[in-house]
């Protein structure tokens, strides 16, 4: 119930503005014992990234506390989650992000960095 209410609040315009401040909590949720909390963390990081990458496409500056590359790496790590539902949520989030104009270039840049060992 609490997770559903939180997700609905984050979809509102006011909630979208507050998403960057939720990043530390979403990151903490990724390492929670509960698959439901990990799923919520993935959902929130995905929303932050969608907002950030959409802003970059429109020429606006992403919030300073958001590093899209770092957040994408965290989502990529969640593909290996032991809970298949959580891993599927990460896969879905990354697929949605890849469809954004700035999403695929960012993912390709991360792959290149990983290949180069940076």
Backbone torsions as a table, in degrees:
resi	resn	phi	psi	omega
1	UNK	NA	-48.7	-179.5
2	UNK	-62.1	-42.9	-179.9
3	UNK	-63.1	-41.5	179.6
4	UNK	-63.2	-44.0	179.4
5	UNK	-63.8	-41.4	179.1
6	UNK	-63.0	-43.4	179.7
7	UNK	-62.7	-41.8	179.4
8	UNK	-65.1	-40.6	177.6
9	UNK	-61.7	-38.5	-177.1
10	UNK	-69.3	-19.1	179.6
11	UNK	-80.9	-17.1	-178.9
12	UNK	-74.6	159.5	177.8
13	UNK	-56.7	-41.2	178.6
14	UNK	-66.3	-38.1	178.3
15	UNK	-64.5	-37.9	179.0
16	UNK	-62.6	-39.1	178.3
17	UNK	-65.4	-30.5	-177.8
18	UNK	-86.7	-10.2	-176.1
19	UNK	-52.6	-45.8	-179.2
20	UNK	-57.5	-32.7	179.4
21	UNK	-72.8	-14.6	179.2
22	UNK	-88.8	-5.3	-177.0
23	UNK	-55.6	-46.4	179.3
24	UNK	-59.6	-37.3	179.6
25	UNK	-70.1	-40.0	178.5
26	UNK	-64.7	-40.2	177.6
27	UNK	-62.8	-41.4	177.9
28	UNK	-63.7	-39.6	179.9
29	UNK	-61.5	-31.4	-179.3
30	UNK	-61.7	-25.5	-179.1
31	UNK	-104.5	11.3	179.9
32	UNK	-70.2	155.3	176.0
33	UNK	-68.3	-29.9	-176.2
34	UNK	-80.6	123.9	174.9
35	UNK	-59.5	-32.5	179.0
36	UNK	-63.6	-42.0	178.0
37	UNK	-68.9	-39.4	177.7
38	UNK	-62.5	-41.1	177.8
39	UNK	-61.5	-44.0	177.8
40	UNK	-61.3	-42.1	177.5
41	UNK	-60.1	-41.9	177.7
42	UNK	-62.6	-45.7	-179.4
43	UNK	-60.0	-44.5	-177.8
44	UNK	-69.6	-42.1	177.4
45	UNK	-63.0	-37.5	177.6
46	UNK	-62.6	-42.6	178.6
47	UNK	-64.7	-41.1	177.7
48	UNK	-61.2	-45.4	-179.6
49	UNK	-65.6	-41.0	177.8
50	UNK	-59.9	-44.8	179.0
51	UNK	-63.9	-44.8	-177.9
52	UNK	-66.0	-46.6	-178.8
53	UNK	-70.0	-34.2	176.1
54	UNK	-66.2	-40.2	177.6
55	UNK	-62.8	-40.4	179.2
56	UNK	-63.8	-38.5	179.0
57	UNK	-64.9	-36.4	-178.4
58	UNK	-85.1	1.6	178.3
59	UNK	87.4	0.2	178.0
60	UNK	-82.5	160.2	-180.0
61	UNK	-91.2	135.9	176.7
62	UNK	-70.1	152.4	176.5
63	UNK	-55.7	142.8	-176.0
64	UNK	-60.4	-31.6	-176.6
65	UNK	-79.5	1.2	-178.1
66	UNK	-111.7	118.9	172.1
67	UNK	-109.6	100.7	-175.9
68	UNK	-54.3	-36.8	-179.4
69	UNK	-63.2	-44.1	179.2
70	UNK	-63.2	-42.4	-179.2
71	UNK	-67.4	-37.1	176.7
72	UNK	-64.1	-39.9	177.8
73	UNK	-61.7	-41.5	179.4
74	UNK	-63.6	-40.1	177.1
75	UNK	-66.1	-38.6	177.7
76	UNK	-61.1	-39.4	178.4
77	UNK	-64.5	-30.7	-178.3
78	UNK	-71.8	-12.3	174.5
79	UNK	-62.9	-20.7	-178.7
80	UNK	-96.7	11.3	-178.3
81	UNK	-59.6	142.4	-178.7
82	UNK	-67.4	-26.0	176.7
83	UNK	-86.1	118.7	-175.1
84	UNK	-63.9	-31.1	177.5
85	UNK	-66.3	-38.5	178.1
86	UNK	-68.7	-43.2	177.1
87	UNK	-62.4	-38.7	178.3
88	UNK	-66.1	-35.8	177.1
89	UNK	-64.3	-40.4	177.3
90	UNK	-64.5	-41.9	178.3
91	UNK	-61.2	-44.8	179.2
92	UNK	-63.8	-42.8	179.1
93	UNK	-62.4	-45.1	-179.9
94	UNK	-66.4	-37.6	177.5
95	UNK	-62.8	-42.8	178.1
96	UNK	-63.5	-42.1	179.9
97	UNK	-66.2	-35.9	-179.0
98	UNK	-65.9	-24.3	179.4
99	UNK	-79.1	-13.8	176.5
100	UNK	-73.5	148.3	-179.5
101	UNK	-54.2	-39.1	-179.7
102	UNK	-91.3	-6.8	-174.8
103	UNK	-71.7	-51.8	-177.5
104	UNK	-63.2	-44.3	176.9
105	UNK	-58.0	-37.8	179.2
106	UNK	-66.5	-43.1	178.4
107	UNK	-63.2	-42.0	179.5
108	UNK	-65.5	-36.7	177.1
109	UNK	-63.1	-42.2	178.4
110	UNK	-64.1	-40.6	178.1
111	UNK	-63.2	-42.4	179.0
112	UNK	-62.9	-43.4	179.2
113	UNK	-61.8	-43.0	179.8
114	UNK	-64.3	-39.1	179.0
115	UNK	-66.2	-38.4	-179.9
116	UNK	-79.3	-8.0	178.5
117	UNK	80.6	24.7	179.5
118	UNK	-90.1	NA	NA
